[in-house]
Amino acid sequence: MSTKVPVTATINGEETTFICEPRQSLLEVLRDVLNLTGAKEGCNNGNCGACAVIMNGVMVNSCLVLGVETSGANITTVEGIAPSEGLHPIQQAFLEGAALQCGICTPGFIVATKALLDKNPHPTEHEIRYWLAGNLCRCTGYDKIVRAVMTAAEMQDKQTASV
């Protein structure tokens, strides 16, 4: 029998304490303990990107990180990307560009796009495709997703210019 461990991390801007087993992945903690179900379990071995989150400024697959490893970490899930009202420009661009279909991969692509645009607000198409190579989509193909990322970058530029 495994002993549960208390862990405190900042998740989507709020300090959160949860109790998990040492063997539980961050994905399991997010979905089953914290009821943050945006990250999806696609492959559970780090190959599809559906469970991507941003941890301490770095995109990670939450299925490969243990919940106990997040002590003191700053984590952003797909739920933490949208502002309190409305949609984030990335979400708006994906919606308007029809860059989603079944929805399993969408949270991972949105988190990956956020991580990319945080590092490089003006990526080229080649840089976008390279960055998103760890995210798999079995429905839409990638052209609409790449175009949505390019649109999101433009929308963020306009939003920044108007502030």
C-alpha positions as CSV (number, residue, x, y, z in Angstrom):
1,M,0.0,0.0,0.0
2,S,1.4,3.4,-1.0
3,T,1.5,6.4,1.3
4,K,-0.1,9.5,0.0
5,V,2.0,12.7,-0.1
6,P,0.9,16.3,0.3
7,V,2.1,18.6,-2.6
8,T,1.8,22.3,-3.0
9,A,2.1,23.9,-6.4
10,T,0.8,27.0,-8.2
11,I,-1.7,25.8,-10.7
12,N,-3.2,28.3,-13.1
13,G,-2.1,31.1,-10.8
14,E,-3.6,29.7,-7.6
15,E,-1.5,28.0,-4.9
16,T,-3.0,24.5,-4.7
17,T,-2.3,21.7,-2.2
18,F,-3.3,18.2,-3.2
19,I,-2.6,14.7,-1.9
20,C,-1.3,12.1,-4.3
21,E,0.4,8.7,-4.4
22,P,4.1,8.9,-5.3
23,R,3.3,6.8,-8.4
24,Q,0.6,9.1,-9.8
25,S,1.4,11.2,-12.8
26,L,0.6,14.9,-13.0
27,L,-2.0,14.0,-15.6
28,E,-3.8,11.7,-13.2
29,V,-3.6,14.3,-10.4
30,L,-4.9,17.1,-12.7
31,R,-7.8,15.0,-14.0
32,D,-8.7,12.7,-11.0
33,V,-7.7,14.8,-8.0
34,L,-8.1,18.4,-9.0
35,N,-10.9,17.9,-11.6
36,L,-9.0,19.8,-14.3
37,T,-9.9,17.6,-17.2
38,G,-8.6,19.8,-20.1
39,A,-5.4,17.8,-20.5
40,K,-6.3,14.5,-22.2
41,E,-4.8,11.1,-21.9
42,G,-4.0,10.1,-25.5
43,C,-1.1,7.7,-25.3
44,N,0.1,7.9,-21.7
45,N,3.7,7.5,-22.8
46,G,4.7,11.0,-23.9
47,N,4.3,10.6,-27.7
48,C,1.1,12.5,-28.5
49,G,1.1,15.8,-26.6
50,A,-2.6,15.7,-25.7
51,C,-1.7,16.1,-22.0
52,A,0.7,19.1,-22.5
53,V,1.0,21.7,-19.7
54,I,3.5,24.4,-19.0
55,M,5.6,23.8,-15.9
56,N,8.0,26.5,-14.8
57,G,7.9,28.0,-18.2
58,V,8.6,24.8,-20.1
59,M,6.1,22.7,-22.0
60,V,5.9,19.1,-20.6
61,N,3.8,16.1,-21.1
62,S,1.9,15.7,-17.8
63,C,1.8,11.9,-18.3
64,L,5.6,11.8,-17.9
65,V,5.8,14.0,-14.7
66,L,5.0,12.6,-11.3
67,G,2.6,14.6,-9.3
68,V,5.1,14.7,-6.4
69,E,7.7,16.2,-8.7
70,T,5.6,19.4,-9.0
71,S,6.1,20.6,-5.4
72,G,6.8,24.3,-5.6
73,A,6.2,24.4,-9.4
74,N,4.2,26.9,-11.4
75,I,1.9,25.0,-13.8
76,T,-0.4,26.3,-16.5
77,T,-3.0,23.9,-17.9
78,V,-5.3,24.7,-20.8
79,E,-7.9,25.8,-18.3
80,G,-5.5,28.6,-17.2
81,I,-4.9,30.1,-20.6
82,A,-8.3,31.8,-21.1
83,P,-8.9,35.1,-19.5
84,S,-11.7,35.3,-16.9
85,E,-14.0,36.5,-19.7
86,G,-13.9,35.4,-23.3
87,L,-11.3,33.5,-25.1
88,H,-7.5,33.8,-25.4
89,P,-6.4,34.8,-28.9
90,I,-5.0,31.3,-29.4
91,Q,-8.4,29.7,-28.6
92,Q,-10.2,32.3,-30.8
93,A,-7.8,31.6,-33.7
94,F,-8.3,27.8,-33.4
95,L,-12.1,28.2,-33.3
96,E,-12.2,30.7,-36.2
97,G,-9.8,28.6,-38.3
98,A,-11.6,25.3,-37.7
99,A,-8.3,23.9,-36.3
100,L,-10.0,21.3,-34.2
101,Q,-12.2,18.4,-34.8
102,C,-12.7,15.6,-32.3
103,G,-11.0,17.7,-29.5
104,I,-8.7,15.1,-28.0
105,C,-5.5,16.8,-29.2
106,T,-6.8,20.4,-29.0
107,P,-5.8,21.2,-25.4
108,G,-2.3,20.0,-26.1
109,F,-2.0,22.1,-29.3
110,I,-3.3,25.2,-27.5
111,V,-0.9,24.7,-24.6
112,A,2.0,24.1,-27.1
113,T,1.0,27.2,-29.0
114,K,1.0,29.3,-25.8
115,A,4.5,27.9,-24.9
116,L,5.7,28.7,-28.4
117,L,4.3,32.2,-28.6
118,D,5.6,33.0,-25.1
119,K,9.1,32.1,-26.4
120,N,8.8,33.4,-29.9
121,P,5.9,35.8,-30.6
122,H,6.6,35.8,-34.4
123,P,7.4,32.3,-35.5
124,T,7.8,31.2,-39.1
125,E,5.7,28.4,-40.5
126,H,8.8,26.1,-40.3
127,E,9.3,27.0,-36.6
128,I,5.7,26.3,-35.9
129,R,5.7,22.9,-37.6
130,Y,9.0,22.0,-35.7
131,W,7.6,23.2,-32.4
132,L,4.3,21.2,-32.8
133,A,6.0,18.0,-34.0
134,G,5.4,16.4,-30.6
135,N,1.6,16.9,-30.9
136,L,-0.4,14.4,-32.9
137,C,-3.7,15.0,-34.6
138,R,-5.5,12.2,-36.2
139,C,-8.5,14.2,-37.6
140,T,-7.8,17.7,-39.0
141,G,-4.4,17.4,-40.4
142,Y,-1.9,20.1,-39.6
143,D,-2.4,22.9,-42.1
144,K,-5.4,24.4,-40.3
145,I,-3.5,24.1,-37.0
146,V,-0.4,25.8,-38.3
147,R,-2.6,28.6,-39.9
148,A,-4.4,29.0,-36.5
149,V,-1.0,29.5,-34.7
150,M,0.0,32.1,-37.3
151,T,-3.3,33.9,-36.8
152,A,-3.0,33.7,-33.0
153,A,0.4,35.4,-33.3
154,E,-1.1,38.2,-35.4
155,M,-4.0,38.6,-33.0
156,Q,-1.7,38.8,-30.0
157,D,0.4,41.5,-31.8
158,K,-2.8,43.5,-32.4
159,Q,-3.8,43.0,-28.8
160,T,-0.4,44.1,-27.5
161,A,-0.4,47.1,-29.8
162,S,-3.7,48.3,-28.6
163,V,-2.7,48.2,-24.9
